[in-house]
Amino acid sequence: MIPQEKIAAVTQGLHEAFGVTTFEDIRMLTKGHTSAMVFRIVVQGSPYLLRVIMRADDPTRHYTNMRAAADVGLAPRVWYSSVADKLAITDFVEPVPFPITAALVRIPAALRTLHALTPFAGVPHHINTTSMFLLHKGPAREGFLEKFQAANLLAEGEREELFAVYHRLAAAYPLDDRDMVSSHSDMKPDNIVFDGHRMWLVDWEAAILNDRYVDLAAIAPFVVTNDMEERIYLETYFGQPPDPYQLARFYLMRQISHVFYAMAYLFLGEPLDQSEPVREFGEFHRAIWACKVDLNDRQMKTIYGRFHLEQLLQNIRQARFDEAVRIVTNRHRQDGTKKSY
């Protein structure tokens, strides 16, 4: 089950972590979207998680950030990691259903702790896999936008409207060093584990120095469904009621996220099965939260991309969109913050 070329490295890890060279049981875990091989192993009667990276990437940043998060109780304890062998052994957390009512306050509380950590290392803009990728001019972004345009995934009117709102958002949203923090940068239900008592963040491969609103906006569709919940969510994060600027900045990042996920998932998807039942945006996210949707399925990717597109186009027609653009633009015109576009 463990690749032959990794057996010696796993044996070494077991010896350094636990003083043994074998495990009593092993089971491969397939939930989630990762290229790594992930196993539940049992050593001396206790379960642990063994993660083996199969890609050529250097995991130094991944392991450094994971340990920093584990040290403050955000990630499971790290028993062993090896950059050279690209494997790590951590505590295994047995998940139980995470009530959304609890997640509404536990998630922003965890993000507040995470974002206060000593700043993570940054990465070149071309390997930022979050919505911020769309806000940094460069060959990677321009190449992706050209490919998306050429793929003809949308009717001409939809495509023009999507790009018009994207350009407006990119022009309004600032690159503000004051909001660059240690970020998980892959906040989704797969990477949040609740054990019935505590919430843990897992899969730290994408963790980088990033805009604080990226994490907040990425997970918001799953737990924030109305204005009152938005205020609870942001008040928990900021430690006080959000001011108009914080509300506006959060709102704009949510729209940038819609653009990013619409483009990414439509690009990765395939033509739809028209028999797929129609759902609304919130219902679809609740189904993902409950593990009832498989986003590895390419048609589901297309459906998800359409949901983000349609939600975006609804939102930009609301008065709040123009007001958020005005508030953020005025703030940064006054203080001279560099724009992102």
MISE-303625 format. One record per atom (N, C-alpha, C): x, y, z. Coordinates in steps of 0.02 Angstrom, whole numbers, padded with zeros to 5 digits, always signed. Example, Ala and Ser with C-alpha at 12.3 -4.5 7.8 and 13.67 -1.06 7.14 Angstrom:
2
+00660-00284+00390;+00615-00225+00390;+00660-00165+00390;+00642-00112+00354;+00684-00053+00357;+00645+00002+00394;
END
This chain:
341
+00042-00060+00000;+00000+00000+00000;+00044+00063+00000;+00094+00065+00042;+00143+00119+00040;+00190+00106-00018;+00203+00157-00060;+00249+00146-00117;+00315+00117-00094;+00341+00071-00134;+00402+00035-00116;+00459+00083-00101;+00463+00137-00140;+00519+00183-00132;+00513+00225-00068;+00455+00222-00034;+00445+00261+00027;+00448+00219+00090;+00453+00153+00084;+00450+00109+00142;+00507+00123+00192;+00568+00131+00166;+00624+00144+00211;+00615+00210+00248;+00589+00260+00214;+00578+00325+00246;+00524+00321+00299;+00471+00283+00286;+00418+00274+00335;+00445+00237+00396;+00485+00186+00385;+00515+00149+00440;+00557+00195+00483;+00596+00238+00451;+00637+00286+00488;+00594+00334+00529;+00539+00356+00499;+00494+00402+00534;+00463+00369+00595;+00441+00307+00588;+00412+00271+00645;+00463+00263+00701;+00524+00249+00681;+00576+00239+00732;+00590+00304+00770;+00595+00359+00733;+00611+00422+00766;+00553+00448+00808;+00492+00436+00785;+00433+00462+00821;+00414+00418+00880;+00417+00352+00871;+00388+00307+00922;+00436+00253+00946;+00495+00248+00918;+00542+00197+00938;+00525+00128+00912;+00483+00124+00861;+00465+00060+00830;+00478+00066+00755;+00473+00010+00721;+00485+00011+00648;+00425-00016+00609;+00372-00034+00643;+00313-00061+00608;+00250-00031+00639;+00196-00037+00603;+00130-00017+00628;+00086-00079+00630;+00033-00075+00670;-00012-00133+00677;-00067-00135+00625;-00083-00077+00597;-00138-00074+00549;-00128-00014+00504;-00154-00018+00443;-00149+00038+00396;-00211+00039+00352;-00236+00098+00339;-00294+00106+00295;-00284+00170+00254;-00292+00165+00189;-00284+00224+00147;-00347+00267+00151;-00338+00332+00156;-00393+00379+00159;-00401+00413+00092;-00461+00415+00066;-00472+00441-00002;-00513+00505-00003;-00539+00527+00055;-00578+00588+00056;-00533+00648+00044;-00561+00698+00010;-00524+00759-00002;-00492+00761-00070;-00466+00818-00088;-00437+00829-00154;-00362+00844-00146;-00322+00792-00149;-00250+00801-00140;-00213+00749-00181;-00154+00768-00203;-00112+00720-00241;-00070+00678-00194;-00069+00695-00130;-00030+00657-00081;-00065+00591-00066;-00026+00543-00041;-00055+00480-00016;-00063+00487+00060;-00124+00474+00083;-00140+00486+00154;-00165+00421+00184;-00137+00403+00243;-00154+00340+00275;-00171+00351+00349;-00216+00309+00373;-00226+00303+00446;-00187+00242+00467;-00138+00253+00512;-00099+00197+00537;-00110+00190+00612;-00100+00130+00637;-00106+00118+00709;-00037+00096+00734;-00011+00133+00782;+00054+00118+00811;+00046+00113+00887;+00065+00056+00914;+00059+00044+00986;-00012+00059+01011;-00060+00039+00970;-00130+00044+00990;-00163+00111+00978;-00125+00161+00955;-00153+00228+00944;-00153+00245+00869;-00204+00281+00846;-00206+00299+00774;-00167+00363+00759;-00136+00363+00702;-00100+00422+00678;-00114+00430+00603;-00098+00489+00578;-00106+00502+00507;-00037+00507+00475;-00027+00467+00423;+00035+00467+00385;+00020+00498+00317;+00055+00551+00300;+00044+00586+00237;+00109+00583+00197;+00105+00557+00136;+00164+00549+00093;+00153+00592+00030;+00195+00641+00021;+00190+00685-00037;+00223+00651-00096;+00187+00648-00152;+00212+00613-00211;+00236+00662-00265;+00221+00726-00256;+00242+00775-00306;+00315+00795-00295;+00342+00832-00343;+00412+00852-00339;+00423+00914-00296;+00369+00944-00272;+00374+01007-00233;+00417+00998-00170;+00452+01052-00152;+00489+01054-00089;+00438+01068-00033;+00431+01022+00017;+00381+01032+00069;+00405+01073+00129;+00462+01107+00123;+00488+01144+00180;+00437+01194+00207;+00409+01235+00163;+00359+01284+00185;+00298+01250+00215;+00275+01197+00183;+00218+01159+00207;+00229+01135+00279;+00284+01102+00291;+00297+01073+00358;+00310+01127+00410;+00345+01180+00390;+00359+01234+00437;+00294+01266+00461;+00249+01280+00414;+00186+01312+00432;+00140+01265+00471;+00141+01201+00453;+00100+01152+00489;+00122+01147+00562;+00187+01146+00573;+00212+01143+00643;+00194+01206+00681;+00199+01264+00649;+00180+01326+00682;+00107+01325+00703;+00065+01298+00660;-00007+01293+00676;-00019+01242+00731;+00017+01187+00729;+00009+01135+00780;+00031+01161+00848;+00082+01203+00849;+00108+01229+00913;+00056+01272+00950;+00008+01301+00913;-00044+01342+00946;-00112+01306+00947;-00111+01241+00933;-00172+01202+00938;-00220+01208+00881;-00198+01233+00824;-00242+01238+00765;-00239+01176+00722;-00182+01143+00721;-00172+01082+00681;-00155+01025+00728;-00169+00963+00707;-00150+00905+00748;-00075+00903+00762;-00058+00873+00819;+00013+00869+00839;+00054+00835+00785;+00112+00863+00772;+00159+00834+00723;+00210+00792+00760;+00210+00727+00746;+00257+00682+00779;+00322+00675+00740;+00318+00684+00674;+00378+00675+00633;+00365+00707+00565;+00417+00738+00538;+00413+00761+00468;+00484+00759+00439;+00487+00746+00375;+00551+00743+00340;+00544+00778+00273;+00579+00834+00266;+00578+00869+00202;+00608+00826+00147;+00663+00793+00163;+00697+00752+00113;+00653+00696+00087;+00618+00663+00134;+00577+00605+00114;+00505+00624+00099;+00486+00686+00112;+00420+00711+00096;+00365+00671+00130;+00372+00662+00195;+00320+00628+00232;+00314+00658+00302;+00254+00650+00329;+00241+00676+00396;+00194+00629+00432;+00202+00625+00498;+00158+00586+00541;+00128+00633+00593;+00062+00636+00596;+00028+00679+00644;-00025+00639+00681;-00053+00670+00733;-00111+00639+00765;-00166+00629+00714;-00203+00574+00723;-00261+00562+00681;-00323+00586+00719;-00364+00626+00686;-00425+00653+00717;-00484+00616+00686;-00523+00583+00729;-00584+00549+00705;-00639+00601+00698;-00661+00614+00636;-00709+00668+00626;-00781+00648+00645;-00817+00697+00670;-00889+00691+00681;-00921+00750+00646;-00986+00748+00632;-01019+00805+00599;-01008+00870+00637;-00994+00923+00601;-00980+00988+00629;-01041+01033+00619;-01079+01047+00672;-01139+01088+00663;-01121+01157+00637;-01157+01180+00587;-01142+01245+00557;-01149+01301+00608;-01196+01294+00655;-01205+01346+00706;-01141+01354+00748;-01107+01298+00761;-01044+01301+00798;-00988+01326+00754;-00989+01305+00691;-00936+01325+00644;-00936+01401+00633;-00995+01432+00637;-01001+01504+00626;-00956+01544+00672;-00944+01520+00733;-00900+01557+00779;-00832+01523+00788;-00830+01457+00782;-00766+01422+00792;-00717+01436+00735;-00742+01440+00675;-00697+01451+00618;-00665+01521+00621;-00704+01575+00628;-00670+01640+00632;-00625+01647+00692;-00642+01613+00748;-00597+01615+00807;-00531+01582+00790;-00534+01526+00755;-00472+01492+00735;-00432+01534+00686;-00466+01566+00639;-00431+01609+00591;-00398+01669+00625;-00430+01695+00676;-00400+01750+00713;-00334+01729+00744;-00333+01669+00773;-00271+01642+00802;-00218+01630+00748;-00239+01599+00694;-00193+01585+00639;-00162+01648+00611;-00204+01697+00598;-00180+01758+00566;-00135+01800+00611;-00134+01784+00676;-00091+01820+00723;-00022+01787+00729;-00011+01730+00697;+00054+01696+00701;+00108+01737+00667;+00170+01723+00686;+00227+01753+00650;+00217+01742+00576;+00224+01793+00534;+00207+01786+00463;+00240+01727+00428;+00199+01689+00392;+00225+01636+00350;+00265+01666+00293;+00304+01623+00261;+00340+01645+00201;+00291+01658+00144;+00306+01706+00103;+00266+01718+00043;+00287+01672-00013;+00251+01675-00068;+00269+01636-00127;+00262+01681-00188;+00295+01663-00244;+00283+01702-00305;+00209+01702-00324;+00187+01757-00353;+00116+01764-00367;+00089+01707-00412;+00132+01680-00455;+00108+01630-00503;+00091+01564-00470;+00111+01553-00406;+00091+01491-00373;+00044+01503-00314;+00016+01563-00311;-00038+01576-00262;-00101+01546-00291;-00126+01494-00260;-00184+01457-00287;-00250+01482-00258;-00251+01541-00228;-00311+01570-00201;-00337+01624-00249;-00392+01656-00229;-00421+01708-00271;-00373+01766-00282;-00323+01775-00239;-00274+01829-00249;-00234+01820-00313;-00232+01759-00339;-00198+01746-00403;-00223+01794-00457;-00289+01809-00455;-00318+01851-00506;-00303+01925-00498;-00272+01943-00442;-00260+02014-00429;-00188+02035-00440;-00145+01989-00462;-00075+02005-00473;-00059+01997-00547;-00043+02053-00578;-00026+02051-00649;+00037+02010-00659;+00038+01970-00712;+00096+01929-00728;+00079+01877-00780;+00129+01843-00807;+00118+01794-00861;+00070+01738-00841;+00073+01715-00778;+00030+01660-00758;-00043+01680-00760;-00058+01738-00731;-00127+01761-00732;-00151+01775-00803;-00110+01810-00842;-00132+01827-00910;-00141+01764-00952;-00098+01715-00941;-00105+01652-00978;-00169+01615-00961;-00186+01615-00896;-00248+01581-00876;-00309+01617-00905;-00309+01683-00901;-00367+01721-00928;-00374+01710-01003;-00319+01706-01038;-00322+01693-01110;-00350+01624-01124;-00329+01574-01085;-00354+01506-01095;-00429+01503-01079;-00449+01537-01026;-00520+01537-01008;-00562+01568-01064;-00539+01624-01091;-00574+01657-01145;-00579+01611-01206;-00523+01579-01223;-00520+01538-01283;-00563+01475-01277;-00576+01452-01216;-00614+01390-01206;-00688+01398-01222;-00712+01460-01227;-00783+01473-01243;-00831+01434-01198;-00819+01441-01133;-00860+01404-01085;-00925+01439-01068;-00931+01502-01088;-00991+01541-01072;-01017+01574-01136;-01081+01589-01135;-01109+01629-01189;-01074+01697-01190;-01071+01729-01248;-01033+01791-01255;-01054+01844-01204;-01119+01852-01194;-01144+01903-01147;-01122+01889-01076;-01126+01825-01056;-01104+01806-00988;-01029+01817-00980;-00991+01798-01030;-00918+01805-01026;-00899+01879-01021;-00931+01921-01060;-00916+01992-01058;-00933+02022-00990;-00991+02001-00962;-01011+02027-00897;-00964+02003-00842;-00943+01940-00845;-00897+01913-00796;-00831+01951-00797;-00804+01963-00857;-00740+01999-00861;-00747+02072-00842;-00805+02102-00856;-00814+02172-00837;-00814+02179-00761;-00849+02135-00726;-00850+02140-00652;-00782+02121-00624;-00748+02073-00655;-00680+02055-00632;-00633+02115-00636;-00634+02150-00692;-00590+02208-00699;-00607+02262-00648;-00671+02271-00634;-00691+02321-00585;-00667+02302-00515;-00675+02239-00498;-00652+02216-00432;-00576+02221-00426;-00541+02200-00478;-00468+02202-00476;-00442+02273-00470;-00478+02321-00500;-00457+02390-00495;-00471+02420-00427;-00523+02395-00393;-00544+02423-00329;-00508+02392-00269;-00491+02327-00274;-00465+02293-00215;-00391+02308-00206;-00370+02328-00145;-00301+02350-00135;-00253+02294-00117;-00190+02305-00133;-00136+02264-00105;-00112+02301-00044;-00132+02278+00014;-00118+02314+00076;-00077+02270+00122;-00014+02288+00132;+00031+02247+00174;+00004+02239+00245;-00037+02286+00268;-00064+02281+00336;-00112+02223+00344;-00137+02196+00289;-00183+02140+00292;-00152+02075+00267;-00086+02074+00259;-00052+02012+00240;-00035+01973+00304;-00059+01912+00309;-00054+01873+00371;-00037+01800+00355;-00022+01763+00407;-00011+01690+00399;-00078+01659+00383;-00084+01630+00324;-00148+01607+00298;-00146+01533+00281;-00201+01498+00296;-00207+01428+00275;-00212+01424+00199;-00250+01469+00169;-00256+01478+00097;-00288+01419+00061;-00319+01374+00097;-00359+01321+00066;-00417+01302+00112;-00453+01353+00134;-00508+01343+00181;-00568+01314+00145;-00582+01251+00160;-00640+01216+00132;-00658+01160+00179;-00719+01132+00174;-00740+01081+00222;-00693+01022+00228;-00661+01002+00173;-00614+00945+00176;-00558+00956+00225;-00540+01020+00235;-00481+01036+00275;-00498+01060+00345;-00560+01050+00365;-00583+01067+00433;-00609+01003+00465;-00580+00984+00520;-00600+00921+00554;-00624+00938+00624;-00682+00914+00641;-00711+00925+00707;-00715+00858+00742;-00689+00855+00804;-00688+00791+00840;-00743+00786+00892;-00789+00834+00891;-00842+00836+00941;-00828+00885+00997;-00765+00903+01003;-00744+00951+01055;-00704+01009+01026;-00658+00992+00980;-00614+01043+00952;-00616+01041+00876;-00600+01098+00846;-00594+01103+00774;-00520+01105+00755;-00502+01068+00704;-00433+01065+00681;-00430+01084+00607;-00376+01117+00588;-00363+01132+00518;-00308+01084+00494;-00320+01053+00436;-00273+01004+00409;-00255+01024+00338;-00206+00989+00309;-00182+01000+00241;-00154+01071+00234;-00091+01079+00252;-00059+01145+00253;-00015+01158+00193;-00025+01120+00139;+00017+01127+00080;+00014+01197+00050;-00045+01228+00052;-00055+01292+00019;-00040+01351+00064;-00025+01339+00128;-00018+01393+00177;+00039+01441+00158;+00022+01506+00157;+00070+01557+00137;+00053+01623+00172;+00093+01673+00162;+00076+01741+00181;+00025+01765+00129;-00034+01787+00153;-00088+01803+00107;-00134+01855+00138;-00177+01883+00098;-00227+01931+00121;-00274+01898+00172;-00285+01929+00230;-00327+01899+00282;-00397+01882+00258;-00422+01922+00210;-00491+01911+00189;-00500+01850+00144;-00444+01823+00119;-00448+01762+00077;-00477+01704+00117;-00448+01689+00175;-00473+01634+00217;-00545+01647+00238;-00559+01709+00260;-00625+01726+00284;-00678+01716+00229;-00662+01738+00169;-00710+01734+00114;-00718+01664+00087;-00664+01625+00085;-00666+01559+00054;-00714+01512+00090;-00716+01514+00156;-00759+01467+00193;-00827+01498+00208;-00835+01563+00198;-00898+01597+00216;-00960+01567+00183;-00959+01546+00119;-01020+01520+00089;-01050+01460+00126;-01009+01425+00165;-01033+01366+00200;-01065+01383+00267;-01048+01439+00296;-01071+01454+00364;-01108+01520+00372;-01100+01565+00323;-01131+01631+00327;-01187+01635+00275;-01249+01640+00298;-01305+01638+00251;-01348+01701+00252;-01334+01748+00298;-01373+01809+00301;-01331+01864+00336;-01358+01924+00337;-01321+01981+00365;-01305+01972+00439;-01352+01945+00477;-01340+01936+00548;-01283+01887+00560;-01282+01832+00523;-01227+01783+00530;-01160+01814+00508;-01163+01856+00456;-01101+01889+00434;-01072+01932+00490;-01114+01967+00526;-01090+02010+00580;-01063+01969+00638;-01096+01913+00653;-01071+01869+00706;-01002+01841+00686;-00997+01819+00625;-00935+01790+00597;-00878+01840+00602;-00890+01901+00577;-00837+01951+00576;-00823+01979+00646;-00874+01985+00687;-00862+02010+00756;-00820+01960+00795;-00831+01895+00785;-00790+01844+00817;-00718+01850+00794;-00709+01862+00730;-00641+01866+00702;-00605+01929+00726;-00638+01987+00722;-00604+02050+00738;-00605+02065+00813;-00647+02030+00851;-00650+02042+00923;-00692+02103+00941;-00727+02130+00892;-00772+02187+00902;-00816+02192+00839;-00871+02228+00843;-00914+02234+00783;-00875+02261+00724;-00884+02232+00665;-00847+02255+00606;-00869+02326+00587;-00820+02366+00565;-00837+02433+00542;-00856+02431+00468;-00881+02486+00440;-00904+02485+00370;-00849+02464+00321;-00787+02484+00334;-00733+02465+00290;-00721+02390+00291;-00719+02360+00351;-00708+02288+00356;-00765+02249+00323;-00826+02272+00331;-00883+02240+00297;-00875+02245+00221;-00854+02304+00198;-00848+02314+00126;-00791+02272+00098;-00735+02271+00132;-00677+02233+00108;-00694+02158+00106;-00726+02133+00158;-00748+02063+00158;-00795+02049+00100;-00842+02094+00089;-00891+02084+00036;-00858+02082-00033;-00810+02126-00044;-00776+02126-00109;-00735+02063-00118;-00701+02040-00065;-00663+01978-00072;-00709+01919-00086;-00769+01919-00058;-00817+01865-00075;-00834+01866-00149;-00839+01926-00179;-00854+01930-00250;-00794+01908-00292;-00734+01926-00269;-00674+01903-00304;-00670+01827-00301;-00689+01798-00244;-00690+01726-00237;-00740+01695-00286;-00798+01727-00294;-00846+01701-00343;-00816+01700-00413;-00781+01754-00431;-00749+01756-00497;-00698+01700-00504;-00656+01693-00453;-00603+01643-00455;-00631+01572-00461;-00680+01555-00418;-00707+01487-00419;-00749+01475-00480;-00783+01526-00505;-00821+01518-00567;-00774+01500-00624;-00721+01538-00632;-00674+01525-00686;-00639+01458-00678;-00614+01445-00617;-00575+01384-00606;-00617+01321-00617;-00676+01319-00587;-00716+01258-00591;-00748+01249-00659;-00767+01304-00693;-00793+01296-00761;-00737+01271-00807;-00677+01295-00796;-00620+01275-00838;-00603+01201-00828;-00611+01177-00766;-00593+01108-00750;-00651+01059-00762;-00710+01085-00775;-00769+01042-00781;-00780+01014-00850;-00840+00989-00861;-00859+00962-00926;-00934+00975-00936;-00960+00966-00997;-01031+00980-01010;-01077+00946-00960;-01132+00980-00943;-01176+00956-00891;-01224+00902-00913;-01240+00858-00866;-01296+00812-00873;-01358+00852-00854;-01402+00864-00903;-01459+00907-00891;-01510+00878-00843;-01501+00814-00826;-01547+00783-00777;-01527+00799-00705;-01468+00830-00696;-01445+00847-00629;-01495+00895-00597;-01521+00879-00537;-01571+00922-00505;-01543+00992-00491;-01586+01042-00501;-01566+01112-00490;-01569+01127-00415;-01516+01157-00388;-01515+01177-00318;-01498+01251-00315;-01508+01280-00257;-01487+01349-00248;-01418+01351-00214;-01386+01409-00216;-01317+01417-00194;-01305+01391-00123;-01348+01413-00076;-01340+01393-00007;-01351+01319+00003;-01401+01292-00030;-01416+01221-00024;-01358+01178-00049;-01328+01199-00105;-01272+01162-00133;-01212+01162-00084;-01199+01219-00053;-01144+01222-00004;-01159+01180+00058;-01221+01178+00079;-01238+01134+00136;-01228+01061+00118;-01241+01043+00054;-01230+00974+00032;-01155+00958+00031;-01113+01006+00011;-01041+00996+00013;-01018+00988+00085;-01044+01031+00129;-01025+01028+00200;-01042+00960+00230;-01098+00931+00208;-01121+00866+00234;-01090+00808+00195;-01041+00822+00152;-01006+00770+00113;-01053+00732+00066;-01102+00768+00039;-01149+00736-00007;-01137+00756-00080;-01084+00794-00091;-01065+00815-00159;-00992+00798-00170;-00977+00768-00227;-00908+00751-00244;-00882+00799-00296;-00841+00846-00276;-00815+00895-00323;-00756+00867-00364;-00739+00804-00355;-00693+00771-00402;-00727+00756-00467;-00794+00751-00466;-00833+00738-00526;-00832+00800-00570;-00815+00791-00633;-00805+00849-00677;-00870+00886-00692;-00925+00850-00695;-00989+00885-00705;-01007+00926-00643;-00990+00899-00584;-01003+00937-00523;-00960+01000-00521;-00900+00996-00549;-00858+01056-00553;-00894+01109-00594;-00922+01089-00650;-00957+01137-00692;-01017+01167-00656;-01055+01124-00621;-01112+01148-00583;-01090+01198-00531;-01036+01182-00496;-01010+01226-00444;-00987+01293-00474;-00954+01290-00530;-00933+01351-00564;-00992+01394-00583;-01046+01362-00608;-01106+01400-00626;-01138+01432-00565;-01138+01397-00509;-01167+01425-00448;-01130+01490-00430;-01064+01488-00432;-01025+01547-00414;-01038+01604-00464;-01042+01588-00527;-01055+01639-00577;-01123+01672-00566;-01174+01630-00556;-01242+01657-00548;-01248+01698-00484;-01215+01676-00429;-01216+01714-00367;-01182+01781-00376;-01125+01781-00411;-01090+01843-00425;-01134+01892-00463;-01166+01868-00517;-01206+01912-00558;-01267+01939-00521;-01292+01900-00473;-01345+01926-00430;-01319+01980-00384;-01261+01968-00355;-01234+02014-00305;-01215+02082-00334;-01188+02082-00395;-01165+02146-00423;-01223+02192-00441;-01283+02165-00442;-01342+02206-00456;-01373+02236-00393;-01343+02220-00336;-01367+02247-00272;-01332+02312-00255;-01367+02355-00219;-01338+02419-00199;-01275+02410-00158;-01272+02355-00120;-01214+02344-00077;-01149+02339-00116;-01152+02313-00176;-01091+02305-00216;-01060+02373-00231;-01100+02419-00258;-01074+02485-00274;-01050+02521-00211;-01086+02512-00156;-01066+02545-00093;-01000+02517-00068;-00990+02451-00073;-00928+02421-00051;-00869+02445-00093;-00879+02449-00158;-00826+02476-00202;-00809+02547-00182;-00860+02588-00169;-00849+02658-00151;-00810+02663-00085;-00830+02625-00035;-00797+02630+00031;-00724+02610+00026;-00710+02553-00006;-00641+02529-00011;-00599+02575-00055;-00626+02597-00111;-00589+02642-00155;-00572+02707-00121;-00620+02736-00086;-00608+02799-00052;-00556+02793+00002;-00559+02738+00042;-00509+02729+00095;-00439+02728+00066;-00430+02691+00013;-00362+02682-00012;-00340+02738-00059;-00387+02776-00083;-00368+02838-00119;-00339+02888-00069;-00368+02889-00009;-00347+02936+00042;-00278+02918+00071;-00266+02852+00081;-00201+02835+00113;-00148+02813+00063;-00166+02814-00001;-00116+02801-00053;-00094+02730-00059;-00134+02682-00033;-00116+02611-00038;-00113+02590-00111;-00063+02551-00128;-00055+02527-00196;-00113+02482-00216;-00139+02495-00275;-00193+02453-00301;-00164+02388-00329;-00208+02338-00335;-00185+02272-00355;-00186+02262-00430;-00209+02310-00469;-00223+02298-00539;-00189+02350-00582;
END
